[in-house]
Amino acid sequence: MSELTESVTRMIKEFEKLPGVGKKSAERIAYYLLKVEKKEALALADAIYGVKENVRYCKHCFNLTEQELCEICRDPNRNQTTLCVVEQPRDLIALEQTGRYNGLYHILLGRIAPLDKIGPDQLTIAALVERIKTGSFTEIVMATNPTIEGDSTALYIIKQLESVPVFPKITRLARGITTGSDLQFANKEMLADALAERQSFR
Amino acid sequence: MSELTESVTRMIKEFEKLPGVGKKSAERIAYYLLKVEKKEALALADAIYGVKENVRYCKHCFNLTEQELCEICRDPNRNQTTLCVVEQPRDLIALEQTGRYNGLYHILLGRIAPLDKIGPDQLTIAALVERIKTGSFTEIVMATNPTIEGDSTALYIIKQLESVPVFPKITRLARGITTGSDLQFANKEMLADALAERQSFR
């Protein structure tokens, strides 16, 4: 690849680091950026700068924000007594898109994953415990991912909350078969959950 | 998506413009860039700046370069009497990777494509004709893509060369079946080319 200039080679290498971008895609993107107007290519570079300069974590809930508090924490119409604990900002977005939750959130910024060397200290669990201790939440919805790591993280957090004087109700998202799915394709765990948590027919 | 900040939304939009990057991939890249160290994310932005600030087209052949002339044009060991005409810098790279060509190149920066509103004037054809007129090339290898547009572009160029006093030999890349392929999967055009241009068995 000595025929590509140093700058282009460097740019391709940087693009290759992105998730889902392989060597070929990175090259294709490089040719595209070489071709487009300087203004257009620099708009991408500036957007990256914009994010890294302006975006930070909400002081309360660790959601993404460009101010001290995020949109949700600033909204006085949100139910201040319910707190939903999620792993990542994208989980918050998914829940918000349902339009069925009006409480507050707490983003852990990950899950406890010993294999990836991620312990409780690298998450925002201490801040969460403090928030619950000093706040007046009546319900904590544990919405970590329905995986072994997500469940373990939720259990770890519940353990930490034992010292909280006024213990709030702790719930988790319902598990079962998914709307629109087909029983024959459901796996054992899914069906076991669905049976164990069966609901009264309305 | 009001839960993502303005900067993040803007960055996702910019990534979506890249070839092969859809909405989901752009979001995934955005979460990645939010997570990594500021230094690492800005390295990508700076690499894009680097390319748009430093990379230009070679004054002779329109290859990419960070100097006035590209590596190949600067190399005195290249055969100065053979000129290979390609559509894009990436075609030059593909040919260079074979290690079987030692002449010079001319990059058209595209092909004549009326449907895409690309006419001869948007390519480097005038510069190519001038180069052949004033140079001492004995062979011009037309290595435009083996497509209708690539072939038409080559024919157009040959037509323009009629005014050149000392007319060089004009060749094109051999067409036929591809090494390692299977006859049953070859299409009609491929087999017709292979039959018409059949070579003596060595």
Chai-1 contact restraints between the chains, C-beta under 6 A:
chainA,res_idxA,chainB,res_idxB,connection_type,confidence,min_distance_angstrom,max_distance_angstrom,comment,restraint_id
A,E3,B,I93,contact,1.0,0.0,6.0,A-B,restraint_1
A,E3,B,E96,contact,1.0,0.0,6.0,A-B,restraint_2
A,T5,B,V55,contact,1.0,0.0,6.0,A-B,restraint_3
A,T5,B,L64,contact,1.0,0.0,6.0,A-B,restraint_4
A,T5,B,T65,contact,1.0,0.0,6.0,A-B,restraint_5
A,T5,B,E66,contact,1.0,0.0,6.0,A-B,restraint_6
A,S7,B,G50,contact,1.0,0.0,6.0,A-B,restraint_7
A,S7,B,V51,contact,1.0,0.0,6.0,A-B,restraint_8
A,S7,B,N54,contact,1.0,0.0,6.0,A-B,restraint_9
A,S7,B,V55,contact,1.0,0.0,6.0,A-B,restraint_10
A,V8,B,V51,contact,1.0,0.0,6.0,A-B,restraint_11
A,R10,B,A47,contact,1.0,0.0,6.0,A-B,restraint_12
A,M11,B,A47,contact,1.0,0.0,6.0,A-B,restraint_13
A,M11,B,V51,contact,1.0,0.0,6.0,A-B,restraint_14
A,E14,B,A43,contact,1.0,0.0,6.0,A-B,restraint_15
A,E14,B,L44,contact,1.0,0.0,6.0,A-B,restraint_16
A,E14,B,A47,contact,1.0,0.0,6.0,A-B,restraint_17
A,L18,B,I29,contact,1.0,0.0,6.0,A-B,restraint_18
A,P19,B,R28,contact,1.0,0.0,6.0,A-B,restraint_19
A,P19,B,Y32,contact,1.0,0.0,6.0,A-B,restraint_20
A,G20,B,S25,contact,1.0,0.0,6.0,A-B,restraint_21
A,G20,B,R28,contact,1.0,0.0,6.0,A-B,restraint_22
A,S25,B,G20,contact,1.0,0.0,6.0,A-B,restraint_23
A,R28,B,P19,contact,1.0,0.0,6.0,A-B,restraint_24
A,R28,B,G20,contact,1.0,0.0,6.0,A-B,restraint_25
A,I29,B,L18,contact,1.0,0.0,6.0,A-B,restraint_26
A,Y32,B,P19,contact,1.0,0.0,6.0,A-B,restraint_27
A,K38,B,K52,contact,1.0,0.0,6.0,A-B,restraint_28
A,A41,B,I48,contact,1.0,0.0,6.0,A-B,restraint_29
A,A41,B,K52,contact,1.0,0.0,6.0,A-B,restraint_30
A,L42,B,K52,contact,1.0,0.0,6.0,A-B,restraint_31
A,A43,B,E14,contact,1.0,0.0,6.0,A-B,restraint_32
A,L44,B,E14,contact,1.0,0.0,6.0,A-B,restraint_33
A,A45,B,A45,contact,1.0,0.0,6.0,A-B,restraint_34
A,A45,B,I48,contact,1.0,0.0,6.0,A-B,restraint_35
A,A45,B,Y49,contact,1.0,0.0,6.0,A-B,restraint_36
A,A47,B,R10,contact,1.0,0.0,6.0,A-B,restraint_37
A,A47,B,M11,contact,1.0,0.0,6.0,A-B,restraint_38
A,A47,B,E14,contact,1.0,0.0,6.0,A-B,restraint_39
A,I48,B,A41,contact,1.0,0.0,6.0,A-B,restraint_40
A,I48,B,A45,contact,1.0,0.0,6.0,A-B,restraint_41
A,Y49,B,A45,contact,1.0,0.0,6.0,A-B,restraint_42
A,G50,B,S7,contact,1.0,0.0,6.0,A-B,restraint_43
A,V51,B,S7,contact,1.0,0.0,6.0,A-B,restraint_44
A,V51,B,V8,contact,1.0,0.0,6.0,A-B,restraint_45
A,V51,B,M11,contact,1.0,0.0,6.0,A-B,restraint_46
A,K52,B,K38,contact,1.0,0.0,6.0,A-B,restraint_47
A,K52,B,A41,contact,1.0,0.0,6.0,A-B,restraint_48
A,K52,B,L42,contact,1.0,0.0,6.0,A-B,restraint_49
A,N54,B,S7,contact,1.0,0.0,6.0,A-B,restraint_50
A,V55,B,T5,contact,1.0,0.0,6.0,A-B,restraint_51
A,V55,B,S7,contact,1.0,0.0,6.0,A-B,restraint_52
A,L64,B,T5,contact,1.0,0.0,6.0,A-B,restraint_53
A,T65,B,T5,contact,1.0,0.0,6.0,A-B,restraint_54
A,E66,B,T5,contact,1.0,0.0,6.0,A-B,restraint_55
A,I93,B,E3,contact,1.0,0.0,6.0,A-B,restraint_56
A,E96,B,E3,contact,1.0,0.0,6.0,A-B,restraint_57
